[in-house]
Amino acid sequence: MATVKYRRILLKLSGEALAGEQGYGIDPQVITGIATEIKEVVALGVEVALVIGGGNIFRGLAASSKGMDRASADYMGMLATVMNSLAMQDALEKQGVNTRVQSAIEMQQIAEPYIRRRAVRHLEKGRVVIFSAGTGNPYFTTDTAASLRAMEINAEVILKATKVDGVYSSDPKKNSDAVKLPVLTYLEVLQQGLQVMDATATSLCMDNNLPMIIFDMTSRDNIKKVVLGEKIGTIVKGGDENG
């Protein structure tokens, strides 16, 4: 059996990833594909937690820029993440993967309240845990929620699934001279303003020395490759670490 590099991971998916080519809502084919990949990783004995954004349904920041109250807009964005989480739970359970959704905003009928020790227990029992509703507070992104939850459950790494195969010096779609950066430190990300995660999330990871790997979700088996230690995407870590 292949040697697993990370035993407990937090996978951060953007809401847009679930929309696929349609750009809005949830593409059943895409979500089934992601669930299949997660199932394969769970089969390796890896404990998997998930945080999913809500941008495919509602983006709080965009709404507040158009004049909506920021707190109200952010709460609506949190509810969008709950919808995505329930869809992902359904897709995973259809694949035979036991899954629990925990919500930072209490919704007893559809999700457990977020309780750290309960989340860890689920992971230890081989269940996938999906953390929804962000941190439960406005003004924080799902990136920050991912960093916070990863720290709370003692995840070994955050895997941020995107549509590009790592971090580039500039936008590769706009600039043909853009160079892929395979290794970065948290400070470089913050100082250069690179679009990896927002500054709050990056600072949290830096303070707690939690590595992040940014990789391309659209290539099949990439989650498994990262877990097995293949060098794909970009790793962001402290400046004093090796490997």
Secondary structure, DSSP 8 states (H G I E B T S, - for coil): ----S-SEEEEEE-HHHHHGGG-SS--HHHHHHHHHHHHHHHHTT-EEEEEE--TTT--HHHHHHTT--HHHHHHHHHHHHHHHHHHHHHHHHHTT--EEEEESS--TTTSEE--HHHHHHHHHTT-EEEEESTTSSTT--HHHHHHHHHHHTT-SEEEEEESSSSEESS-TTT-TT--EESEEEHHHHHHHT-SSS-HHHHHHHHHHT--EEEEESSSTTHHHHHHTT---SEEEE-TT---
